[in-house]
Amino acid sequence: MTITKQDLTLHLSDTVGLTVKECAALVDTFFDTIRSTLATGEDVKLSGFGSFTLREKRARSGRNPKNGEPFEITAGGW
């Protein structure tokens, strides 16, 4: 099952009683906080839910799905 940011926003609005606009800001702020924390090199653990970590990946070969041409995927953490 896929849950979108809009799904979260609407569910919050229905259950908490805030406006959709307020809930959208809450959801955006929540994910922005996770992103910025990961960007500083820290892991994020949400007790009872899960953990977010960045992993370093080595450079590797890839293939463009549109035209089949090979290319190098650079190393990095996503």
PDB file of N, CA, C, O and CB in Angstrom:
ATOM      1  N   MET A   1       0.846  -1.179   0.000  1.00  0.00           N
ATOM      2  CA  MET A   1       0.000   0.000   0.000  1.00  0.00           C
ATOM      3  C   MET A   1       0.892   1.242   0.000  1.00  0.00           C
ATOM      4  O   MET A   1       1.844   1.333   0.774  1.00  0.00           O
ATOM      5  CB  MET A   1      -0.963  -0.002   1.225  1.00  0.00           C
ATOM      6  N   THR A   2       0.582   2.168  -0.850  1.00  0.00           N
ATOM      7  CA  THR A   2       1.314   3.417  -0.929  1.00  0.00           C
ATOM      8  C   THR A   2       0.503   4.515  -0.252  1.00  0.00           C
ATOM      9  O   THR A   2      -0.696   4.663  -0.490  1.00  0.00           O
ATOM     10  CB  THR A   2       1.625   3.784  -2.400  1.00  0.00           C
ATOM     11  N   ILE A   3       1.180   5.278   0.591  1.00  0.00           N
ATOM     12  CA  ILE A   3       0.542   6.412   1.254  1.00  0.00           C
ATOM     13  C   ILE A   3       1.286   7.666   0.821  1.00  0.00           C
ATOM     14  O   ILE A   3       2.508   7.751   0.949  1.00  0.00           O
ATOM     15  CB  ILE A   3       0.548   6.253   2.824  1.00  0.00           C
ATOM     16  N   THR A   4       0.549   8.623   0.313  1.00  0.00           N
ATOM     17  CA  THR A   4       1.157   9.864  -0.165  1.00  0.00           C
ATOM     18  C   THR A   4       1.114  10.936   0.930  1.00  0.00           C
ATOM     19  O   THR A   4       0.433  10.786   1.945  1.00  0.00           O
ATOM     20  CB  THR A   4       0.434  10.365  -1.440  1.00  0.00           C
ATOM     21  N   LYS A   5       1.856  12.014   0.696  1.00  0.00           N
ATOM     22  CA  LYS A   5       1.795  13.134   1.625  1.00  0.00           C
ATOM     23  C   LYS A   5       0.374  13.691   1.698  1.00  0.00           C
ATOM     24  O   LYS A   5      -0.068  14.133   2.758  1.00  0.00           O
ATOM     25  CB  LYS A   5       2.784  14.235   1.206  1.00  0.00           C
ATOM     26  N   GLN A   6      -0.329  13.671   0.590  1.00  0.00           N
ATOM     27  CA  GLN A   6      -1.708  14.162   0.588  1.00  0.00           C
ATOM     28  C   GLN A   6      -2.595  13.254   1.435  1.00  0.00           C
ATOM     29  O   GLN A   6      -3.468  13.740   2.154  1.00  0.00           O
ATOM     30  CB  GLN A   6      -2.252  14.251  -0.855  1.00  0.00           C
ATOM     31  N   ASP A   7      -2.381  11.926   1.357  1.00  0.00           N
ATOM     32  CA  ASP A   7      -3.136  10.998   2.200  1.00  0.00           C
ATOM     33  C   ASP A   7      -2.915  11.310   3.676  1.00  0.00           C
ATOM     34  O   ASP A   7      -3.864  11.352   4.460  1.00  0.00           O
ATOM     35  CB  ASP A   7      -2.734   9.543   1.899  1.00  0.00           C
ATOM     36  N   LEU A   8      -1.650  11.528   4.049  1.00  0.00           N
ATOM     37  CA  LEU A   8      -1.337  11.865   5.438  1.00  0.00           C
ATOM     38  C   LEU A   8      -2.008  13.177   5.846  1.00  0.00           C
ATOM     39  O   LEU A   8      -2.572  13.287   6.935  1.00  0.00           O
ATOM     40  CB  LEU A   8       0.186  11.965   5.636  1.00  0.00           C
ATOM     41  N   THR A   9      -1.938  14.157   4.967  1.00  0.00           N
ATOM     42  CA  THR A   9      -2.531  15.457   5.245  1.00  0.00           C
ATOM     43  C   THR A   9      -4.030  15.349   5.484  1.00  0.00           C
ATOM     44  O   THR A   9      -4.550  15.899   6.455  1.00  0.00           O
ATOM     45  CB  THR A   9      -2.255  16.414   4.100  1.00  0.00           C
ATOM     46  N   LEU A  10      -4.722  14.643   4.602  1.00  0.00           N
ATOM     47  CA  LEU A  10      -6.174  14.504   4.734  1.00  0.00           C
ATOM     48  C   LEU A  10      -6.558  13.689   5.967  1.00  0.00           C
ATOM     49  O   LEU A  10      -7.544  13.999   6.636  1.00  0.00           O
ATOM     50  CB  LEU A  10      -6.754  13.850   3.483  1.00  0.00           C
ATOM     51  N   HIS A  11      -5.783  12.652   6.266  1.00  0.00           N
ATOM     52  CA  HIS A  11      -6.063  11.844   7.456  1.00  0.00           C
ATOM     53  C   HIS A  11      -5.888  12.693   8.723  1.00  0.00           C
ATOM     54  O   HIS A  11      -6.716  12.637   9.632  1.00  0.00           O
ATOM     55  CB  HIS A  11      -5.133  10.598   7.504  1.00  0.00           C
ATOM     56  N   LEU A  12      -4.815  13.471   8.775  1.00  0.00           N
ATOM     57  CA  LEU A  12      -4.615  14.358   9.926  1.00  0.00           C
ATOM     58  C   LEU A  12      -5.757  15.349  10.063  1.00  0.00           C
ATOM     59  O   LEU A  12      -6.264  15.580  11.161  1.00  0.00           O
ATOM     60  CB  LEU A  12      -3.289  15.108   9.800  1.00  0.00           C
ATOM     61  N   SER A  13      -6.153  15.924   8.959  1.00  0.00           N
ATOM     62  CA  SER A  13      -7.227  16.900   8.985  1.00  0.00           C
ATOM     63  C   SER A  13      -8.525  16.271   9.509  1.00  0.00           C
ATOM     64  O   SER A  13      -9.250  16.889  10.289  1.00  0.00           O
ATOM     65  CB  SER A  13      -7.443  17.486   7.585  1.00  0.00           C
ATOM     66  N   ASP A  14      -8.807  15.053   9.078  1.00  0.00           N
ATOM     67  CA  ASP A  14     -10.025  14.364   9.520  1.00  0.00           C
ATOM     68  C   ASP A  14      -9.980  13.971  10.990  1.00  0.00           C
ATOM     69  O   ASP A  14     -10.998  14.028  11.680  1.00  0.00           O
ATOM     70  CB  ASP A  14     -10.253  13.130   8.679  1.00  0.00           C
ATOM     71  N   THR A  15      -8.806  13.571  11.473  1.00  0.00           N
ATOM     72  CA  THR A  15      -8.718  13.033  12.830  1.00  0.00           C
ATOM     73  C   THR A  15      -8.341  14.070  13.886  1.00  0.00           C
ATOM     74  O   THR A  15      -8.751  13.946  15.040  1.00  0.00           O
ATOM     75  CB  THR A  15      -7.720  11.922  12.859  1.00  0.00           C
ATOM     76  N   VAL A  16      -7.571  15.084  13.513  1.00  0.00           N
ATOM     77  CA  VAL A  16      -7.090  16.058  14.492  1.00  0.00           C
ATOM     78  C   VAL A  16      -7.964  17.305  14.524  1.00  0.00           C
ATOM     79  O   VAL A  16      -8.059  17.984  15.547  1.00  0.00           O
ATOM     80  CB  VAL A  16      -5.651  16.445  14.185  1.00  0.00           C
ATOM     81  N   GLY A  17      -8.596  17.597  13.405  1.00  0.00           N
ATOM     82  CA  GLY A  17      -9.471  18.754  13.367  1.00  0.00           C
ATOM     83  C   GLY A  17      -8.814  20.044  12.909  1.00  0.00           C
ATOM     84  O   GLY A  17      -9.431  21.108  12.967  1.00  0.00           O
ATOM     85  N   LEU A  18      -7.566  19.963  12.452  1.00  0.00           N
ATOM     86  CA  LEU A  18      -6.920  21.139  11.885  1.00  0.00           C
ATOM     87  C   LEU A  18      -7.351  21.288  10.432  1.00  0.00           C
ATOM     88  O   LEU A  18      -7.909  20.359   9.847  1.00  0.00           O
ATOM     89  CB  LEU A  18      -5.373  21.038  11.997  1.00  0.00           C
ATOM     90  N   THR A  19      -7.092  22.456   9.851  1.00  0.00           N
ATOM     91  CA  THR A  19      -7.432  22.649   8.446  1.00  0.00           C
ATOM     92  C   THR A  19      -6.465  21.845   7.572  1.00  0.00           C
ATOM     93  O   THR A  19      -5.385  21.453   8.014  1.00  0.00           O
ATOM     94  CB  THR A  19      -7.391  24.159   8.069  1.00  0.00           C
ATOM     95  N   VAL A  20      -6.872  21.613   6.340  1.00  0.00           N
ATOM     96  CA  VAL A  20      -6.019  20.884   5.403  1.00  0.00           C
ATOM     97  C   VAL A  20      -4.714  21.647   5.190  1.00  0.00           C
ATOM     98  O   VAL A  20      -3.647  21.039   5.101  1.00  0.00           O
ATOM     99  CB  VAL A  20      -6.747  20.663   4.053  1.00  0.00           C
ATOM    100  N   LYS A  21      -4.794  22.959   5.109  1.00  0.00           N
ATOM    101  CA  LYS A  21      -3.596  23.782   4.912  1.00  0.00           C
ATOM    102  C   LYS A  21      -2.645  23.644   6.099  1.00  0.00           C
ATOM    103  O   LYS A  21      -1.436  23.523   5.902  1.00  0.00           O
ATOM    104  CB  LYS A  21      -3.981  25.261   4.712  1.00  0.00           C
ATOM    105  N   GLU A  22      -3.163  23.659   7.315  1.00  0.00           N
ATOM    106  CA  GLU A  22      -2.330  23.494   8.512  1.00  0.00           C
ATOM    107  C   GLU A  22      -1.695  22.107   8.551  1.00  0.00           C
ATOM    108  O   GLU A  22      -0.526  21.968   8.914  1.00  0.00           O
ATOM    109  CB  GLU A  22      -3.165  23.726   9.781  1.00  0.00           C
ATOM    110  N   CYS A  23      -2.460  21.084   8.181  1.00  0.00           N
ATOM    111  CA  CYS A  23      -1.943  19.719   8.180  1.00  0.00           C
ATOM    112  C   CYS A  23      -0.882  19.528   7.099  1.00  0.00           C
ATOM    113  O   CYS A  23       0.094  18.808   7.309  1.00  0.00           O
ATOM    114  CB  CYS A  23      -3.082  18.722   7.977  1.00  0.00           C
ATOM    115  N   ALA A  24      -1.066  20.165   5.949  1.00  0.00           N
ATOM    116  CA  ALA A  24      -0.064  20.088   4.882  1.00  0.00           C
ATOM    117  C   ALA A  24       1.246  20.702   5.357  1.00  0.00           C
ATOM    118  O   ALA A  24       2.317  20.158   5.084  1.00  0.00           O
ATOM    119  CB  ALA A  24      -0.563  20.804   3.602  1.00  0.00           C
ATOM    120  N   ALA A  25       1.177  21.815   6.058  1.00  0.00           N
ATOM    121  CA  ALA A  25       2.381  22.449   6.595  1.00  0.00           C
ATOM    122  C   ALA A  25       3.040  21.550   7.631  1.00  0.00           C
ATOM    123  O   ALA A  25       4.267  21.467   7.686  1.00  0.00           O
ATOM    124  CB  ALA A  25       2.045  23.816   7.214  1.00  0.00           C
ATOM    125  N   LEU A  26       2.245  20.880   8.449  1.00  0.00           N
ATOM    126  CA  LEU A  26       2.768  19.968   9.457  1.00  0.00           C
ATOM    127  C   LEU A  26       3.508  18.800   8.810  1.00  0.00           C
ATOM    128  O   LEU A  26       4.617  18.459   9.222  1.00  0.00           O
ATOM    129  CB  LEU A  26       1.634  19.450  10.342  1.00  0.00           C
ATOM    130  N   VAL A  27       2.897  18.191   7.803  1.00  0.00           N
ATOM    131  CA  VAL A  27       3.514  17.055   7.108  1.00  0.00           C
ATOM    132  C   VAL A  27       4.801  17.498   6.402  1.00  0.00           C
ATOM    133  O   VAL A  27       5.815  16.804   6.476  1.00  0.00           O
ATOM    134  CB  VAL A  27       2.521  16.438   6.084  1.00  0.00           C
ATOM    135  N   ASP A  28       4.767  18.639   5.724  1.00  0.00           N
ATOM    136  CA  ASP A  28       5.968  19.145   5.046  1.00  0.00           C
ATOM    137  C   ASP A  28       7.093  19.416   6.041  1.00  0.00           C
ATOM    138  O   ASP A  28       8.247  19.075   5.784  1.00  0.00           O
ATOM    139  CB  ASP A  28       5.642  20.428   4.264  1.00  0.00           C
ATOM    140  N   THR A  29       6.762  20.024   7.167  1.00  0.00           N
ATOM    141  CA  THR A  29       7.766  20.320   8.191  1.00  0.00           C
ATOM    142  C   THR A  29       8.360  19.036   8.761  1.00  0.00           C
ATOM    143  O   THR A  29       9.565  18.956   9.001  1.00  0.00           O
ATOM    144  CB  THR A  29       7.149  21.161   9.318  1.00  0.00           C
ATOM    145  N   PHE A  30       7.521  18.045   8.972  1.00  0.00           N
ATOM    146  CA  PHE A  30       7.975  16.756   9.490  1.00  0.00           C
ATOM    147  C   PHE A  30       9.019  16.142   8.554  1.00  0.00           C
ATOM    148  O   PHE A  30      10.094  15.744   9.004  1.00  0.00           O
ATOM    149  CB  PHE A  30       6.780  15.793   9.668  1.00  0.00           C
ATOM    150  N   PHE A  31       8.712  16.063   7.270  1.00  0.00           N
ATOM    151  CA  PHE A  31       9.646  15.466   6.320  1.00  0.00           C
ATOM    152  C   PHE A  31      10.867  16.350   6.078  1.00  0.00           C
ATOM    153  O   PHE A  31      11.961  15.830   5.857  1.00  0.00           O
ATOM    154  CB  PHE A  31       8.944  15.193   5.005  1.00  0.00           C
ATOM    155  N   ASP A  32      10.708  17.657   6.115  1.00  0.00           N
ATOM    156  CA  ASP A  32      11.860  18.557   5.986  1.00  0.00           C
ATOM    157  C   ASP A  32      12.826  18.353   7.152  1.00  0.00           C
ATOM    158  O   ASP A  32      14.042  18.395   6.968  1.00  0.00           O
ATOM    159  CB  ASP A  32      11.398  20.034   5.926  1.00  0.00           C
ATOM    160  N   THR A  33      12.289  18.133   8.338  1.00  0.00           N
ATOM    161  CA  THR A  33      13.130  17.896   9.510  1.00  0.00           C
ATOM    162  C   THR A  33      13.912  16.594   9.361  1.00  0.00           C
ATOM    163  O   THR A  33      15.098  16.540   9.688  1.00  0.00           O
ATOM    164  CB  THR A  33      12.277  17.858  10.787  1.00  0.00           C
ATOM    165  N   ILE A  34      13.257  15.552   8.870  1.00  0.00           N
ATOM    166  CA  ILE A  34      13.955  14.281   8.638  1.00  0.00           C
ATOM    167  C   ILE A  34      15.059  14.482   7.607  1.00  0.00           C
ATOM    168  O   ILE A  34      16.185  14.031   7.816  1.00  0.00           O
ATOM    169  CB  ILE A  34      12.965  13.180   8.165  1.00  0.00           C
ATOM    170  N   ARG A  35      14.753  15.154   6.491  1.00  0.00           N
ATOM    171  CA  ARG A  35      15.746  15.394   5.443  1.00  0.00           C
ATOM    172  C   ARG A  35      16.950  16.182   5.961  1.00  0.00           C
ATOM    173  O   ARG A  35      18.097  15.816   5.703  1.00  0.00           O
ATOM    174  CB  ARG A  35      15.106  16.138   4.280  1.00  0.00           C
ATOM    175  N   SER A  36      16.684  17.259   6.686  1.00  0.00           N
ATOM    176  CA  SER A  36      17.795  18.099   7.159  1.00  0.00           C
ATOM    177  C   SER A  36      18.631  17.366   8.200  1.00  0.00           C
ATOM    178  O   SER A  36      19.846  17.557   8.251  1.00  0.00           O
ATOM    179  CB  SER A  36      17.263  19.417   7.748  1.00  0.00           C
ATOM    180  N   THR A  37      18.019  16.547   9.017  1.00  0.00           N
ATOM    181  CA  THR A  37      18.775  15.764   9.998  1.00  0.00           C
ATOM    182  C   THR A  37      19.668  14.756   9.296  1.00  0.00           C
ATOM    183  O   THR A  37      20.831  14.596   9.666  1.00  0.00           O
ATOM    184  CB  THR A  37      17.826  15.045  10.972  1.00  0.00           C
ATOM    185  N   LEU A  38      19.137  14.071   8.282  1.00  0.00           N
ATOM    186  CA  LEU A  38      19.944  13.120   7.520  1.00  0.00           C
ATOM    187  C   LEU A  38      21.088  13.835   6.798  1.00  0.00           C
ATOM    188  O   LEU A  38      22.189  13.296   6.689  1.00  0.00           O
ATOM    189  CB  LEU A  38      19.066  12.362   6.508  1.00  0.00           C
ATOM    190  N   ALA A  39      20.828  15.036   6.311  1.00  0.00           N
ATOM    191  CA  ALA A  39      21.852  15.791   5.590  1.00  0.00           C
ATOM    192  C   ALA A  39      23.035  16.159   6.482  1.00  0.00           C
ATOM    193  O   ALA A  39      24.142  16.366   5.983  1.00  0.00           O
ATOM    194  CB  ALA A  39      21.247  17.051   4.999  1.00  0.00           C
ATOM    195  N   THR A  40      22.816  16.243   7.795  1.00  0.00           N
ATOM    196  CA  THR A  40      23.914  16.550   8.720  1.00  0.00           C
ATOM    197  C   THR A  40      24.722  15.310   9.069  1.00  0.00           C
ATOM    198  O   THR A  40      25.723  15.400   9.780  1.00  0.00           O
ATOM    199  CB  THR A  40      23.369  17.183   9.994  1.00  0.00           C
ATOM    200  N   GLY A  41      24.293  14.150   8.573  1.00  0.00           N
ATOM    201  CA  GLY A  41      25.017  12.908   8.838  1.00  0.00           C
ATOM    202  C   GLY A  41      24.447  12.101   9.987  1.00  0.00           C
ATOM    203  O   GLY A  41      24.956  11.025  10.302  1.00  0.00           O
ATOM    204  N   GLU A  42      23.396  12.607  10.616  1.00  0.00           N
ATOM    205  CA  GLU A  42      22.767  11.870  11.710  1.00  0.00           C
ATOM    206  C   GLU A  42      21.695  10.932  11.171  1.00  0.00           C
ATOM    207  O   GLU A  42      21.075  11.205  10.144  1.00  0.00           O
ATOM    208  CB  GLU A  42      22.160  12.839  12.740  1.00  0.00           C
ATOM    209  N   ASP A  43      21.484   9.822  11.876  1.00  0.00           N
ATOM    210  CA  ASP A  43      20.379   8.919  11.565  1.00  0.00           C
ATOM    211  C   ASP A  43      19.133   9.421  12.287  1.00  0.00           C
ATOM    212  O   ASP A  43      19.229  10.158  13.268  1.00  0.00           O
ATOM    213  CB  ASP A  43      20.713   7.444  11.978  1.00  0.00           C
ATOM    214  N   VAL A  44      17.968   9.018  11.796  1.00  0.00           N
ATOM    215  CA  VAL A  44      16.702   9.387  12.417  1.00  0.00           C
ATOM    216  C   VAL A  44      15.996   8.105  12.817  1.00  0.00           C
ATOM    217  O   VAL A  44      15.792   7.222  11.985  1.00  0.00           O
ATOM    218  CB  VAL A  44      15.814  10.249  11.455  1.00  0.00           C
ATOM    219  N   LYS A  45      15.620   7.995  14.089  1.00  0.00           N
ATOM    220  CA  LYS A  45      14.887   6.831  14.565  1.00  0.00           C
ATOM    221  C   LYS A  45      13.561   7.299  15.143  1.00  0.00           C
ATOM    222  O   LYS A  45      13.520   8.139  16.043  1.00  0.00           O
ATOM    223  CB  LYS A  45      15.710   6.038  15.621  1.00  0.00           C
ATOM    224  N   LEU A  46      12.478   6.744  14.613  1.00  0.00           N
ATOM    225  CA  LEU A  46      11.151   7.017  15.138  1.00  0.00           C
ATOM    226  C   LEU A  46      10.712   5.776  15.906  1.00  0.00           C
ATOM    227  O   LEU A  46      10.362   4.760  15.306  1.00  0.00           O
ATOM    228  CB  LEU A  46      10.133   7.384  13.991  1.00  0.00           C
ATOM    229  N   SER A  47      10.732   5.861  17.225  1.00  0.00           N
ATOM    230  CA  SER A  47      10.397   4.705  18.054  1.00  0.00           C
ATOM    231  C   SER A  47       9.020   4.167  17.690  1.00  0.00           C
ATOM    232  O   SER A  47       8.061   4.926  17.550  1.00  0.00           O
ATOM    233  CB  SER A  47      10.445   5.076  19.544  1.00  0.00           C
ATOM    234  N   GLY A  48       8.938   2.862  17.541  1.00  0.00           N
ATOM    235  CA  GLY A  48       7.682   2.226  17.184  1.00  0.00           C
ATOM    236  C   GLY A  48       7.360   2.280  15.699  1.00  0.00           C
ATOM    237  O   GLY A  48       6.337   1.752  15.261  1.00  0.00           O
ATOM    238  N   PHE A  49       8.234   2.919  14.921  1.00  0.00           N
ATOM    239  CA  PHE A  49       7.984   3.014  13.475  1.00  0.00           C
ATOM    240  C   PHE A  49       9.148   2.482  12.673  1.00  0.00           C
ATOM    241  O   PHE A  49       9.006   1.487  11.963  1.00  0.00           O
ATOM    242  CB  PHE A  49       7.704   4.453  13.074  1.00  0.00           C
ATOM    243  N   GLY A  50      10.311   3.132  12.773  1.00  0.00           N
ATOM    244  CA  GLY A  50      11.459   2.701  11.987  1.00  0.00           C
ATOM    245  C   GLY A  50      12.567   3.718  12.018  1.00  0.00           C
ATOM    246  O   GLY A  50      12.501   4.723  12.726  1.00  0.00           O
ATOM    247  N   SER A  51      13.591   3.437  11.233  1.00  0.00           N
ATOM    248  CA  SER A  51      14.772   4.295  11.184  1.00  0.00           C
ATOM    249  C   SER A  51      15.057   4.732   9.759  1.00  0.00           C
ATOM    250  O   SER A  51      14.751   4.022   8.800  1.00  0.00           O
ATOM    251  CB  SER A  51      15.988   3.573  11.768  1.00  0.00           C
ATOM    252  N   PHE A  52      15.650   5.915   9.636  1.00  0.00           N
ATOM    253  CA  PHE A  52      16.076   6.445   8.353  1.00  0.00           C
ATOM    254  C   PHE A  52      17.583   6.635   8.437  1.00  0.00           C
ATOM    255  O   PHE A  52      18.083   7.235   9.388  1.00  0.00           O
ATOM    256  CB  PHE A  52      15.335   7.790   7.997  1.00  0.00           C
ATOM    257  N   THR A  53      18.302   6.129   7.452  1.00  0.00           N
ATOM    258  CA  THR A  53      19.751   6.308   7.391  1.00  0.00           C
ATOM    259  C   THR A  53      20.150   6.549   5.945  1.00  0.00           C
ATOM    260  O   THR A  53      19.455   6.132   5.019  1.00  0.00           O
ATOM    261  CB  THR A  53      20.501   5.073   7.975  1.00  0.00           C
ATOM    262  N   LEU A  54      21.264   7.221   5.764  1.00  0.00           N
ATOM    263  CA  LEU A  54      21.838   7.386   4.434  1.00  0.00           C
ATOM    264  C   LEU A  54      22.927   6.347   4.272  1.00  0.00           C
ATOM    265  O   LEU A  54      23.694   6.093   5.201  1.00  0.00           O
ATOM    266  CB  LEU A  54      22.395   8.832   4.218  1.00  0.00           C
ATOM    267  N   ARG A  55      22.997   5.754   3.113  1.00  0.00           N
ATOM    268  CA  ARG A  55      24.042   4.771   2.822  1.00  0.00           C
ATOM    269  C   ARG A  55      24.889   5.267   1.675  1.00  0.00           C
ATOM    270  O   ARG A  55      24.379   5.822   0.701  1.00  0.00           O
ATOM    271  CB  ARG A  55      23.436   3.390   2.489  1.00  0.00           C
ATOM    272  N   GLU A  56      26.176   5.064   1.796  1.00  0.00           N
ATOM    273  CA  GLU A  56      27.084   5.383   0.694  1.00  0.00           C
ATOM    274  C   GLU A  56      27.058   4.221  -0.294  1.00  0.00           C
ATOM    275  O   GLU A  56      27.145   3.057   0.096  1.00  0.00           O
ATOM    276  CB  GLU A  56      28.543   5.653   1.213  1.00  0.00           C
ATOM    277  N   LYS A  57      26.940   4.548  -1.554  1.00  0.00           N
ATOM    278  CA  LYS A  57      26.956   3.520  -2.591  1.00  0.00           C
ATOM    279  C   LYS A  57      28.152   3.753  -3.496  1.00  0.00           C
ATOM    280  O   LYS A  57      28.528   4.894  -3.762  1.00  0.00           O
ATOM    281  CB  LYS A  57      25.636   3.524  -3.409  1.00  0.00           C
ATOM    282  N   ARG A  58      28.740   2.677  -3.961  1.00  0.00           N
ATOM    283  CA  ARG A  58      29.884   2.775  -4.855  1.00  0.00           C
ATOM    284  C   ARG A  58      29.406   3.110  -6.265  1.00  0.00           C
ATOM    285  O   ARG A  58      28.237   2.914  -6.597  1.00  0.00           O
ATOM    286  CB  ARG A  58      30.698   1.462  -4.850  1.00  0.00           C
ATOM    287  N   ALA A  59      30.306   3.607  -7.075  1.00  0.00           N
ATOM    288  CA  ALA A  59      29.982   3.869  -8.478  1.00  0.00           C
ATOM    289  C   ALA A  59      29.686   2.537  -9.152  1.00  0.00           C
ATOM    290  O   ALA A  59      30.281   1.516  -8.809  1.00  0.00           O
ATOM    291  CB  ALA A  59      31.150   4.624  -9.208  1.00  0.00           C
ATOM    292  N   ARG A  60      28.770   2.549 -10.107  1.00  0.00           N
ATOM    293  CA  ARG A  60      28.397   1.309 -10.787  1.00  0.00           C
ATOM    294  C   ARG A  60      27.877   1.619 -12.185  1.00  0.00           C
ATOM    295  O   ARG A  60      27.559   2.761 -12.517  1.00  0.00           O
ATOM    296  CB  ARG A  60      27.334   0.535  -9.974  1.00  0.00           C
ATOM    297  N   SER A  61      27.802   0.575 -12.985  1.00  0.00           N
ATOM    298  CA  SER A  61      27.295   0.719 -14.347  1.00  0.00           C
ATOM    299  C   SER A  61      25.777   0.707 -14.329  1.00  0.00           C
ATOM    300  O   SER A  61      25.153   0.004 -13.534  1.00  0.00           O
ATOM    301  CB  SER A  61      27.837  -0.402 -15.263  1.00  0.00           C
ATOM    302  N   GLY A  62      25.206   1.484 -15.205  1.00  0.00           N
ATOM    303  CA  GLY A  62      23.757   1.519 -15.352  1.00  0.00           C
ATOM    304  C   GLY A  62      23.389   1.545 -16.822  1.00  0.00           C
ATOM    305  O   GLY A  62      24.260   1.568 -17.691  1.00  0.00           O
ATOM    306  N   ARG A  63      22.101   1.541 -17.091  1.00  0.00           N
ATOM    307  CA  ARG A  63      21.624   1.569 -18.469  1.00  0.00           C
ATOM    308  C   ARG A  63      20.421   2.495 -18.534  1.00  0.00           C
ATOM    309  O   ARG A  63      19.502   2.398 -17.721  1.00  0.00           O
ATOM    310  CB  ARG A  63      21.261   0.136 -18.978  1.00  0.00           C
ATOM    311  N   ASN A  64      20.435   3.396 -19.512  1.00  0.00           N
ATOM    312  CA  ASN A  64      19.319   4.305 -19.715  1.00  0.00           C
ATOM    313  C   ASN A  64      18.113   3.487 -20.163  1.00  0.00           C
ATOM    314  O   ASN A  64      18.179   2.836 -21.205  1.00  0.00           O
ATOM    315  CB  ASN A  64      19.672   5.411 -20.758  1.00  0.00           C
ATOM    316  N   PRO A  65      17.005   3.499 -19.405  1.00  0.00           N
ATOM    317  CA  PRO A  65      15.849   2.679 -19.776  1.00  0.00           C
ATOM    318  C   PRO A  65      15.156   3.129 -21.062  1.00  0.00           C
ATOM    319  O   PRO A  65      14.453   2.340 -21.694  1.00  0.00           O
ATOM    320  CB  PRO A  65      14.855   2.687 -18.656  1.00  0.00           C
ATOM    321  N   LYS A  66      15.348   4.385 -21.451  1.00  0.00           N
ATOM    322  CA  LYS A  66      14.697   4.885 -22.672  1.00  0.00           C
ATOM    323  C   LYS A  66      15.393   4.412 -23.940  1.00  0.00           C
ATOM    324  O   LYS A  66      14.741   4.042 -24.917  1.00  0.00           O
ATOM    325  CB  LYS A  66      14.657   6.399 -22.656  1.00  0.00           C
ATOM    326  N   ASN A  67      16.741   4.428 -23.917  1.00  0.00           N
ATOM    327  CA  ASN A  67      17.439   4.086 -25.160  1.00  0.00           C
ATOM    328  C   ASN A  67      18.420   2.921 -25.011  1.00  0.00           C
ATOM    329  O   ASN A  67      19.044   2.510 -25.990  1.00  0.00           O
ATOM    330  CB  ASN A  67      18.179   5.293 -25.669  1.00  0.00           C
ATOM    331  N   GLY A  68      18.561   2.382 -23.788  1.00  0.00           N
ATOM    332  CA  GLY A  68      19.417   1.221 -23.582  1.00  0.00           C
ATOM    333  C   GLY A  68      20.907   1.508 -23.528  1.00  0.00           C
ATOM    334  O   GLY A  68      21.709   0.583 -23.400  1.00  0.00           O
ATOM    335  N   GLU A  69      21.291   2.782 -23.624  1.00  0.00           N
ATOM    336  CA  GLU A  69      22.707   3.116 -23.613  1.00  0.00           C
ATOM    337  C   GLU A  69      23.292   2.979 -22.215  1.00  0.00           C
ATOM    338  O   GLU A  69      22.678   3.422 -21.244  1.00  0.00           O
ATOM    339  CB  GLU A  69      22.922   4.531 -24.136  1.00  0.00           C
ATOM    340  N   PRO A  70      24.479   2.366 -22.095  1.00  0.00           N
ATOM    341  CA  PRO A  70      25.111   2.248 -20.782  1.00  0.00           C
ATOM    342  C   PRO A  70      25.691   3.582 -20.321  1.00  0.00           C
ATOM    343  O   PRO A  70      26.079   4.416 -21.139  1.00  0.00           O
ATOM    344  CB  PRO A  70      26.208   1.184 -20.815  1.00  0.00           C
ATOM    345  N   PHE A  71      25.745   3.772 -19.008  1.00  0.00           N
ATOM    346  CA  PHE A  71      26.386   4.952 -18.438  1.00  0.00           C
ATOM    347  C   PHE A  71      26.836   4.635 -17.020  1.00  0.00           C
ATOM    348  O   PHE A  71      26.404   3.643 -16.433  1.00  0.00           O
ATOM    349  CB  PHE A  71      25.427   6.173 -18.453  1.00  0.00           C
ATOM    350  N   GLU A  72      27.705   5.481 -16.468  1.00  0.00           N
ATOM    351  CA  GLU A  72      28.243   5.299 -15.128  1.00  0.00           C
ATOM    352  C   GLU A  72      27.357   6.042 -14.117  1.00  0.00           C
ATOM    353  O   GLU A  72      27.116   7.240 -14.260  1.00  0.00           O
ATOM    354  CB  GLU A  72      29.714   5.801 -15.053  1.00  0.00           C
ATOM    355  N   ILE A  73      26.880   5.329 -13.108  1.00  0.00           N
ATOM    356  CA  ILE A  73      26.151   5.944 -12.006  1.00  0.00           C
ATOM    357  C   ILE A  73      27.213   6.309 -10.966  1.00  0.00           C
ATOM    358  O   ILE A  73      27.934   5.438 -10.477  1.00  0.00           O
ATOM    359  CB  ILE A  73      25.024   4.971 -11.406  1.00  0.00           C
ATOM    360  N   THR A  74      27.306   7.590 -10.634  1.00  0.00           N
ATOM    361  CA  THR A  74      28.350   8.045  -9.732  1.00  0.00           C
ATOM    362  C   THR A  74      28.116   7.556  -8.296  1.00  0.00           C
ATOM    363  O   THR A  74      26.989   7.248  -7.909  1.00  0.00           O
ATOM    364  CB  THR A  74      28.434   9.564  -9.762  1.00  0.00           C
ATOM    365  N   ALA A  75      29.185   7.494  -7.528  1.00  0.00           N
ATOM    366  CA  ALA A  75      29.092   7.109  -6.122  1.00  0.00           C
ATOM    367  C   ALA A  75      28.398   8.204  -5.351  1.00  0.00           C
ATOM    368  O   ALA A  75      28.441   9.375  -5.729  1.00  0.00           O
ATOM    369  CB  ALA A  75      30.485   6.826  -5.526  1.00  0.00           C
ATOM    370  N   GLY A  76      27.758   7.814  -4.265  1.00  0.00           N
ATOM    371  CA  GLY A  76      27.116   8.826  -3.426  1.00  0.00           C
ATOM    372  C   GLY A  76      26.127   8.207  -2.476  1.00  0.00           C
ATOM    373  O   GLY A  76      25.819   7.019  -2.574  1.00  0.00           O
ATOM    374  N   GLY A  77      25.637   8.989  -1.577  1.00  0.00           N
ATOM    375  CA  GLY A  77      24.634   8.539  -0.624  1.00  0.00           C
ATOM    376  C   GLY A  77      23.292   9.150  -0.968  1.00  0.00           C
ATOM    377  O   GLY A  77      23.208  10.348  -1.237  1.00  0.00           O
ATOM    378  N   TRP A  78      22.265   8.363  -0.964  1.00  0.00           N
ATOM    379  CA  TRP A  78      20.919   8.846  -1.237  1.00  0.00           C
ATOM    380  C   TRP A  78      20.079   8.498  -0.098  1.00  0.00           C
ATOM    381  O   TRP A  78      18.886   8.804  -0.094  1.00  0.00           O
ATOM    382  CB  TRP A  78      20.344   8.282  -2.518  1.00  0.00           C
TER     383      TRP A  78
END
